[in-house]
Amino acid sequence: MLCGTLFDHLHGSLFGPSLTWEQRLRIAVEIAGTLAYLHSSASIPIIHRDVKTANILLDENLTAKVADFGASRLIPMDKEQLTTMVQGTIGYLDPEYYHTGLLNEKSDVYSFGVVVMELLTGQKALCFERPQQSKHLVNYISSAMKENRLHEVIDAKIINENSWKEISEAVRVAMECTRVTGEERPLMTEVAAKLEGLRVTKAKHQWSDQYPGDETENLVGVGVLSAQGDTSSTGYDSIKNVASMQVAAGR
């Protein structure tokens, strides 16, 4: 059963209470895993081309499913990019793709970075109520980082002393994804692995609090929580199978 979009949960008033940091991080991992699968594990690489919170469906368990593949393009195996008519949503649109018309997987990486910023701040990707120079969320966060006031722009509902380190790392990942030049952005598989690593670290710390000492090592040795909460191996491989099922459902 579907329970609205990620946009609805972040910016609407119909759903409550607000998503916790743990839920937001898990949702980011699930989206990243799906996009990594599309780019690297599908028989023919697929660029979604319109990644945004309004295209992320959440079910009753708040599991994220990437939807609306109407703008997606297949990338032939012998090519790294395509020249296309620019399509996407302002605020999420890769500036390099916008100016050149050259589409590749790094365009999805940029859009995903904006989605992560929305998860972190609770702010919309494009907001004309913010100052002119900060109406784009990427600029809004970039300015805050340069002025050492990141605490001011992160959603107060998710900030606590136990989550700040992970939040700071997630901000860094989002900033890497939204670099102006596509070549400087990470691959989606790398992004998925980094975010899954944050979840693993968080799970390990939670276990440490509950099971101090050697008992923790025994628990962690069994495995880590995958995107669906199952026990599986660390990193990108732990979410690839989940992502493939989400792609099938999203289509």
N, C-alpha and C positions, 0 to 999 in steps of 0.2 A: 504494500500500500504506500503510495507516494504522499509525502507531507510537504509539498511546496518546493521551492527552489532555495538555493543558498542565499540568493539575493533577498528573498522573502524573510528568511530567518535573521539576516544581518540588518536589514533596513526597514522591514515591515513591522506592523503592530499586531498581526494576527497570531504570531507564534511566541511562546514564552515558556520558561524563562530564557534569558540570553544563553547562547552557546558558551560552554566553558572552554578554557584553553586546551584541555585534553581533547575535547570534541573537535575543536578547530584544527588542531595539529593532525588528528586522525583524518579529518576530511581532506586536508592538504595532501597527506600521504596517498590517499585513495585517488585523488585527481591526478597527482603526479605519476602514479603507477599506471593509470589508464593511458595517459599521454605518452609515457615511455613505451608502453606496449604498441601503441599506434605507430610510433616513429621507428621502433627498432625490432619488434617481434612479429608484427603482422606480415603476411606473405608479400604484400606490397606496402611500402611506407605510406601512411596516411597523415596529412596535415589537417587538423580540425578547422582552423582558420577563423573561428569565432568563439574562442574560449572566454567565458565570462561567468559571473556568479548566477546570472539569469538562466544559463544553460547547464547548471549543475543541479540535478534533482536529488532530493533527500527522501529516504523512505522512513518508515516509523522508527527504525533504529538509528536514524541519522547517518546511514551509509550513503556515500556520495556516488552518483552515477552521472557520467558525462553524457549529455544529450544534444540533440539538434545537429546532425551531421550534414545539413542541407548545403552548407558552404564548403564542406571538406573537399580536398583534392588528393588524388593519388599521385605519388611521385615515382616515375619509372625507375627501376633499379639502376639504370645506366646514367641517371641524372641526380644532381644534388639539389637542384632548385628548378622552379618553373617561372615563366613570365606570365602573369595573369592580370586581369582587371582587379584592382584593389577592392577587397571586400572585408568587412569586419565592423567592429563597434568602436566609435571614438572613445578614448579613455583606456581601451585595451589594445588598440591597434599598434602594431610594431612600427615605429617611425621609419625604420629603414625600408620595410616593405611598402609603406605608404609613399615614400619618395621615389622608389626604384621600380615597384611592381614585381620585384623578384621574391618569390615565395619559397621558403624552406622551413625546416623544423624549428629553427630559432625564432620564427615568428610566433609559434605556439608558446615557446619558452617565455617570450616577453609577456604575452597575455597572461600566462600562468603566474608570473611574478606579480602582476597587478592584482590577481585574485588573492594571492597570499597577503598582499598589503591590505586588502579589504578585510581579510580574516583577522589581521593584527590590529587594525585601527577601528573597525566598525564604520569606516567612512566609505562613501561612494567613490568609484573610479574617476568620475568627473562631477565636480560640484561647483556651480557658479556662485554659491554663497561663500566660498573661500576666497581669499585675496587672488587677484588676477594671476600672479606668478605661481600660485599654488592650487589653481583650480583642477589641475591634473594631479592625481594621487601620488604619482611617481615623484613629481616636483615637491609636493607637500612633505613627503617623508625625507627626500634628499635634503631639503632645506633644514628640516628639524635635526638631521644627523650632523650637518655642517655646523649648526649652532648649538650642538650638544644639549638638545632639549627633546630627545626621543621619548622620554617619559610622558611628555605633554600630548603626544599624538597617538600613543598606543591606547587601545580601549581599556579604560579603567576597570572594566568588569573582569579582565583576565590577568591583571597585574597583581602579583604577590611575590614575596621574597623567594619562593621555591620555583617560580616559573620564569623569572626575569632572564636568567642565562639562556634558556631555551628560546625565549622570545627574541632576544638579541641576535642569536644565531639564525633564527628564521628571518629576521630583518635583513641580515647579511646575505642570505640565500636569495631573497626577493630582489635585493639591489643588484646582485650579480645577474639575475635573470633579465633585468630591465636595463642593462647597459645599452647605450645607443647603437653600438656596432654589434651586429649579430655574431661575428667571429669571436668577440670577447665574452659572449654568454656561454654558460655551460650547456652540455647536452641534457636532454630530459632524463635520461637514465642516471646521470650524475646527480641531478636535482632530487630525483626520487630516492636515491641511496642516502643522500645527506639528510633529507627529512625523516626517512625511516630510522636513520641513526639517532636523530633527536628523540624519537619515540622510544627506541631501545634504551637510551640513556635514562629517560624519564622512568620507564618501567623498572629499570635496575635500581634507581634511587628509591622508588616507592617500596620495592622489595626489601631494600636495605633498612628502611625505617621499620618495616614490619618484622623482618627476620634478620637481626644483626649477626655479624660474624660469619663463620664458615657456612652457616645455613643458607646465607644469601648466594654464595658461590654455587652451591648445589642446585638452587632454584634456577639461577641464570643459566647454568650449564645445560638445562633441559631444552631451552630454546627461547625465542623472543616472540612477542605479540606481532602478528602480521596485521595488514590493513583491516582484516575482518575480525581480529581478536583471536585468531587461531594460533597454535604454536607452530613455528616454522623457522627457517634459517634467516640470518640477518641480511639486510640490504635489498637490492633491487629484485633478486630472484624470489624473495619472500612475498612480493606483491604482484609479480608478473601474471600468475595464474588468475588471481582475483581480477586484475585489470582486463584480461581477455574475456572473462564472463561479463564484466561491466560493459565492454564494447558491444558484445552481442546483445545485451539488454538495451543499450542506448540506441542501437540501430532500429 
